[in-house]
Amino acid sequence: MKIIVFSAHNFEKEYLLHYANEHIITFISGPLNSDTVTLAKGHDVVSVFTNDKVNKDVIDQLSDFGIKLIALRCAGFNNVDLSHAKSKGIPVTRVPEYSPQAIAEHTMAMILTLNRKTHKAYNRVRENNFNLDGLVGFDLYQKTIGVIGTGKIGKAFSKIALGFGCKVLAFDLSKDSELEELGVRYVEFDELLASSKIISLHIPLNNNTYHLINDSSISKMQNGVVFINTSRGGLVDTKALIKALKEKKVLAAGLDVYEEEENLFFDDHSMDVLQDDDLARLMTFPNTLITSHQAFLTHEALTNIAQTTFESINSIESQNFEYSI
């Protein structure tokens, strides 16, 4: 089968090629959108990533080109018009579980970095500055961490937090009995906001969760809260977070995702003038840590993404397809 891979990154190509077998792959570094969709003509399968736009117009053209499958190389699918794809008879697959541990571990890494300021200490020492002023943190032991969403990633992170001796509060529409047995306590959303020293998001982005973290929800958090988002940028109202950082309501923020990351993350813009005023403002805060959507970036995760993607493609080819979103 002929497969076109949009938003193809160097870090994933060797993994995809390893599982490609006899398939013919065309790598496109740019995203899939209304301007680039014509590149898919003559292919059987389109593979897309987090920030590709698979809207109604794109799907109509993919249908005209005879595309048999839209294969996402990620877990989230908020960038795909699923109902329209279904109406056109094009199945959509994703990678629902590539490495929950990868994202959970990155979440804890952000917490530890912000708290103990290891990124600042690293820069100081490289300049022969061994002063410790301004590097004071706090013990994680016995602190309360609020976990919003206890799916596979939230569950993995909760276990890590328990391992540090933290008290873990959780909010989810359904409770995980294993986590409860381990000591995680499920509470209402507002109680989690008010009682947690650290809050971490682990939920999908949809109409119900868009800007879940906003002026109102932030006002219910305790003063000096540490906030982490390794899920989806649209969960957070960026302007509200900036305001909370300026007012010192939020002690520190770790963001691996950003709601306007589409034309920024995954690419080198080091020679460009940053046009996004909100992101530029966020990066001025000394207590904010931003990574460019790299929480998933481990050998294990990339292996699972490539393997699962081609399992879906092979199922379509053999007419033994069983899974669709």
N, C-alpha and C positions, 0 to 999 in steps of 0.2 A: 504494500500500500504506500501511497505517496502522502507524506505527513509534512505539514508546514508548522513550524514552531515559532510563534510570535514571542516577543520580549525574551529572546534567548540570551542567556548570560554565560560568560565564559566558565563560571564556576560549576555550571550544571551540564555542559555539553558532553563531557566524557562519560558522565553517568547515563545520560540518555542514549548515547551511541552504544554503550555497553549492552543495553537491553533492546536495541533496535533490530538486531538480527538482519533479516532480509529486507526490512522496510527501507524506503528511500526518504531521507529527512532533508528538509530545507530549513536552515536556521535564519530567522529574521531578528535582528537586534531591536528593531523598533516595535511599538505596541500595535495591537490590532484595534482598529477603529474604522470609522466610515471612510477615511482617506486611504487606508492601507488594505482594506478588505479585498480589493481586486487581486492582490498578490496570492490569494487562496485559490484562485481559479486553476483548475487542472490538478488539484489535490483531492485526496479522499478524506483526510482528517485534519482538523485544525486544533492545535494545542495552545492554550493561553495561560497567562499568569495573573497575578493579583490585580494589576492596574490596567489590564486590557478592557476595552469597552465592547461588550457583546450585547448591544441593544437591538431593538426591533429592526432598524435599518440594516445593521450588519447581518443579522440572522436572515433577513429576506434575501440578501445577496448570497450568503453562504448556501441557502437552500437552492437558489438558481444555479449555483456552481456544482450542485450535487454532493455537497459535503455530507458524509455519513455519520460523523461524530464530532462533538466539541469536547475535548479532553482538557480539563483544568489540571494544572500542576500545583494545586494548592487546595486548602480545605474550604476557605470561604468562597461563596458564589454570589455575593451581593452585586457583582458587576455583570451578571448575566440575566437576561430576561428569560427566565425558565419557562414561563407559561407560553411565550411566543415560540420558543424553540420547540416545545411540545406540540404546538399547533402546526408547526412545519414538519413534524416527524423527525426532528434531529435530536437524538439522545445526548444528554450532557452528563459527563462523569467528573468526579473530583478525586482528591486524595484525602479521605476523611481522617486518616490517622497516619502521619508519616513519622513523627517523633514527638510525642507530648513532652518527653523529658527535655528535649532540646530547648523548647520555649520556656518550660518551667525553670530550667537551670539558668537561662538568660535573665529571667525575671529576678531570681535571687541574686544573680551577679550585679544587676542594676541597683538593687536595694543595698547590697554590701558596699558597692562603689560610692553611692551617694552618701551613705551613712558614715563610712570610715574615710571618705574622700581620698581614696587611693589614686584616682586619676590626677588630683592636684598634687599629692605627695610625689608621684612619679615625675611630674614636670619640674617640681622644685629641686629634687635631688639631681636631676640631669643638669641643672644650672648651679650645682654646688650649694644649694640653699637647703640646710638641714634643720631649719626652724620649724617647730611644731605648732606655732600659734595658728588658730583658725582651722585646725584639723580634728577638733574634738567631735566624737560621735557618741553613740549610746549603745548599750548592750541590747542585742536582739532577744536574748533570753528573757522569757516571761512577758515579752511585749505581745500585744494583741494585733494580729494580722487579719484583715477582712478580705475574704476571697469572694468576688462576685462572679459566679459561674463555676460549677464543679463538674464540668465534663471531663474529658480525658486530660486536658492540659491543667485545668483548675485543680483536679484531683492530684495530679503529679506534684504541682506546686504546694498544695496543702500538706502533702507528706514531707516535702523538703522543709517547710516551715515548722512542722512538728518536730522534725529532727534537730532543729536549732533550739528546741525548747520553748517555742512560741505558743501562745494561745491562739487558736484559729476559729474565727467566726465565718460562717458561710451563708450566702444567699443564692438560692436557685429555685426554679419552679418545681423541681423534683429533688428529693434528698437521696444521698448516697449512704446506704447503711454501713458500708465498710468504713467510710470516713467517720461516721458517727461512733462506731465501735472504737476507732482510734482516738477519739476525743474531740473531733470537730463538732462545733455546736451551730446548728442552723437557726438563723434569726430573721426577723423582718428586715427589709432593705434599710429603713431609717435607723434601726437599732445598730446595724452594722456600720453605717456611716458615722454615727455618734460615738461608737465604742472602740473604734479601731485606730491604732497609731499608724498603721500602714494599710493601704487599700490597693488591691491589685485586680485588674479587670481580666476576665477569661470567658467572654461571651461573644457570640456572633453579632454582626451588624445587620439590623433589619429595621423595618419601620417602627417597631416598638422600642428598640434600643438606641436609635439615633439620638445623639446628644443626651444620653442618659446622665452623663456628668455635666452639669450646667450650674448656673448661679444658684438655683434653688437647692440642688443636691449638695453642692460644695458648702453652702451655708450650714448644713446639718452635720458636717464633719467637725471633729474636734480641732482646735487650733494647733498648728504645728504638725499636721498630718503629712505623711510621705505617700505620694500617689504614683502608681505605676500602671502603664498601659502597654501591653505587648499583644493586644488583640487586633483591633481595627481603629483607625484614626477617627472615624465618624462617630464613635461612641462618646467623644469628648468635644464639648464646645470650647474651642481653643481660646477665644477671647475671654471666656469665663475663667479658664485656668490661668491665663496671663494676669487677670485682675487679682485672683487669689494669691498668686506668687508675689505680686507687687505689695499686697496688703499683709503678706507673711502669714496668711491663713494656711497656705500650703508651705511646709518647711522645705520640701524637695520634691522634684518630679522627674520620673524616668519614663521616657517615651521611645518605644521602638517603632511606633507608627504615628502617622500624622494625617489629619483629614484631607489635606491638600497635597499629599505626597506624590500624586500620580505622575507629574512631569518633573519630579526631582529625584526621588529615591531610585537606587540601583544604577544611577549614571554619574559620571564625573562632571561636575559643574565648577570645578576649582578655578577656572579662568573666566567664569561668568559673574555678572552682578546679580545677587539674589534679589528677585522681584517680589518674593512673598514677605510682606511686612510682619505678619504674625510669627512666621518661623524665625525671621531675623530677630524679632523681639525676644522670643523664647531662648534663642541662643546667647542672648546677652546676660541671662541670669546665671550667676555662679553656682546656683543650687539646682540646675537643670541638666540632665544627662540625656542626650538624644543619640540614638543609633538608627541606621537607615534600614529598618525592617530586616534585621539580620538574625532575629531570635531563632529562626528555623535552621540556620546555616551550620549544619554538622554533616559529617560523612554519612552517618546513619540515616539522617533525614533525607538527604539528596538521593541516597540509594533507594529508600522506600518510595520516594516520589517517582523516580524513573521506573522502578519495577511496577508499581501500581498503575501508572499511566499506560504502560505498554500491555499490561494484562487487560485493561479495558479495550485497547486498540485491537489486540488479538482476539478478544471475544467478539467484537464487531465483525472482524474478518472471517471468523469461523462460524458466524451466525449463531453463536452460543452466548449471546449477550444477556446478562441477568440484572445488572445494576444500573440504575439511572437516578438522578436526584429527583 
